[in-house]
Amino acid sequence: MEEGESSYSFDTGGGSQHITQAKAHVASFAPPDKTAADYKGAIGVTPDGIEGVDVTVPVYRFSETHLIADSRVTNEYKGKLFRLTGKTNNGGWGGFAEGEVLFLGASGSKRGRGDWEITFNFAASPNATGLSVGDISGIDKKGWEYLWVEYAEEVDETANPKRLVKRPVAVHVERVYDAGDFADLEPPTPPE
């Protein structure tokens, strides 16, 4: 590679996420004279809580390697990369919507020609709109926001025998990463 050239790689292997709520409840089965409790999609309900399950979720990992002139790779620039690590995009960037890309950091080395070879690492997770959890609908979240479900005990009047069950009573969406201006990365904007 010559200065100013770039190379790109990607991986769609996905990521793992622990969930406590199904996208949709498919079926429940009980003995002939009984009716199963309706947990509204909660997974692995026990008397003490909701166990949930680990699932694969879409995560698009990609990296870009750029050859950058020595004069551009200043301590100030390296500091910008450091401060952007662990941040999400604060606006549309490289074909992704705000909040979908997480900057995982960069690594670089100075080459014998005096320029720098820097690899930028990213992960992307899609924003979601119109989600439903149990009887709660209209939920929106950005790709790297964290969604968790709050449960409370209720009596299931339709179960035979009637029983106390845990059901979703609230959905919370939390921002766990700060956003940053990916224009500060300078060269890398993934090809569309």
C-alpha positions, 0 to 999 in steps of 0.5 A, a space after each residue: 500500500 502507498 500513502 493515501 491508500 486504504 484497505 477494508 475488512 468486515 465480519 458479520 459474525 454477530 454478538 451475544 446478548 442476554 435477553 429475558 423477553 421473547 420477540 413473540 410467544 409461540 405456545 405453552 402446553 399443560 396437562 389436559 385439565 390445566 391451563 398454562 400461565 401466560 408470562 407475556 413472553 418472559 423467558 425462563 420464569 422461576 419463583 425467584 426471577 427471570 433467567 432469560 437466554 443468550 442469543 446471537 444479535 446482529 453486530 457488524 464488525 469492520 476495520 479500515 487500514 489507512 496510510 496517513 502522512 506523518 505530518 497528520 499523525 500528531 499527538 493531538 490527532 492520537 488524542 482525538 482517537 483515544 477520546 473517541 474510543 468507546 463512543 457512538 456516532 452522533 450523526 449519520 456516518 458512512 451510511 449508518 444512522 445516528 447511534 448505530 456505530 461504536 468506535 472500538 479504537 485504533 492501532 497504528 505504527 510508523 512505517 519505514 517510509 515515514 508514514 503511518 499505517 493505522 487500523 480503525 475498528 468499529 462495530 455496528 448494531 441496527 437501531 430498532 423502532 416499534 418494538 413490543 414487549 409483552 403488552 407494552 408497544 411503541 418502543 424505540 432504541 438506538 443500536 448501542 442503547 441497552 433495553 431491559 425489562 422490569 417485571 412484577 408479580 400478578 395473578 394470572 386469572 386464566 391459568 388453571 389453577 390461578 397463580 402468581 406470575 411475573 410479567 413485564 410491567 415496564 421497558 427501560 432504554 438506557 444510554 450506556 455510551 457517549 456519542 462523539 463526532 466521527 468527523 474527528 477520525 479524519 480519513 475513515 468514512 467507510 465506503 457505501 
